[in-house]
Amino acid sequence: MDLVGLVEKTVTGLGYEFVELERAGRGLLRVFIDHSNGIGVEDCATVSHQ
């Protein structure tokens, strides 16, 4: 499974919609997520710690 597929599976498994994955410098990954109830800081932290 590729990186995008792995991240998408993880995000959807947590109940969020996977929107996009962006690779930035120094190994930084930005994961964009959505949810019908909106996204808060806690949601970002939940996904970030996976």
C-alpha positions as YAML, in Angstrom:
chain: A
units: angstrom
residues:
- id: 1
  name: MET
  ca: [0.00, 0.00, 0.00]
- id: 2
  name: ASP
  ca: [1.34, 3.45, -0.86]
- id: 3
  name: LEU
  ca: [1.59, 6.36, 1.56]
- id: 4
  name: VAL
  ca: [-1.59, 8.08, 0.33]
- id: 5
  name: GLY
  ca: [-3.55, 4.84, 0.65]
- id: 6
  name: LEU
  ca: [-2.24, 4.23, 4.16]
- id: 7
  name: VAL
  ca: [-3.07, 7.77, 5.33]
- id: 8
  name: GLU
  ca: [-6.51, 7.63, 3.70]
- id: 9
  name: LYS
  ca: [-7.30, 4.31, 5.39]
- id: 10
  name: THR
  ca: [-6.20, 5.69, 8.76]
- id: 11
  name: VAL
  ca: [-8.15, 8.94, 8.42]
- id: 12
  name: THR
  ca: [-11.37, 7.28, 7.27]
- id: 13
  name: GLY
  ca: [-11.00, 4.68, 10.01]
- id: 14
  name: LEU
  ca: [-11.11, 7.54, 12.51]
- id: 15
  name: GLY
  ca: [-14.38, 8.80, 11.00]
- id: 16
  name: TYR
  ca: [-13.00, 11.69, 8.95]
- id: 17
  name: GLU
  ca: [-12.98, 12.37, 5.23]
- id: 18
  name: PHE
  ca: [-9.54, 12.31, 3.64]
- id: 19
  name: VAL
  ca: [-9.13, 15.34, 1.37]
- id: 20
  name: GLU
  ca: [-5.47, 15.58, 0.40]
- id: 21
  name: LEU
  ca: [-1.92, 14.73, 1.35]
- id: 22
  name: GLU
  ca: [0.83, 17.26, 0.72]
- id: 23
  name: ARG
  ca: [4.53, 16.52, 1.06]
- id: 24
  name: ALA
  ca: [6.61, 19.49, 2.17]
- id: 25
  name: GLY
  ca: [10.31, 19.88, 2.87]
- id: 26
  name: ARG
  ca: [12.22, 18.11, 5.64]
- id: 27
  name: GLY
  ca: [9.86, 15.13, 5.67]
- id: 28
  name: LEU
  ca: [6.80, 17.17, 6.66]
- id: 29
  name: LEU
  ca: [3.43, 15.76, 5.63]
- id: 30
  name: ARG
  ca: [0.29, 17.86, 5.63]
- id: 31
  name: VAL
  ca: [-2.92, 15.86, 5.83]
- id: 32
  name: PHE
  ca: [-6.12, 17.68, 4.95]
- id: 33
  name: ILE
  ca: [-9.28, 16.24, 6.49]
- id: 34
  name: ASP
  ca: [-12.96, 17.12, 6.68]
- id: 35
  name: HIS
  ca: [-16.04, 16.08, 8.62]
- id: 36
  name: SER
  ca: [-19.73, 16.90, 8.30]
- id: 37
  name: ASN
  ca: [-19.61, 18.56, 11.75]
- id: 38
  name: GLY
  ca: [-16.51, 20.58, 10.88]
- id: 39
  name: ILE
  ca: [-12.95, 20.16, 12.07]
- id: 40
  name: GLY
  ca: [-11.47, 21.49, 15.29]
- id: 41
  name: VAL
  ca: [-8.03, 21.48, 16.84]
- id: 42
  name: GLU
  ca: [-8.84, 18.28, 18.72]
- id: 43
  name: ASP
  ca: [-9.64, 16.52, 15.44]
- id: 44
  name: CYS
  ca: [-6.32, 17.61, 13.97]
- id: 45
  name: ALA
  ca: [-4.50, 16.36, 17.06]
- id: 46
  name: THR
  ca: [-6.29, 13.00, 16.88]
- id: 47
  name: VAL
  ca: [-5.22, 12.43, 13.28]
- id: 48
  name: SER
  ca: [-1.73, 13.82, 13.88]
- id: 49
  name: HIS
  ca: [-1.03, 11.35, 16.68]
- id: 50
  name: GLN
  ca: [-1.82, 8.28, 14.55]
...
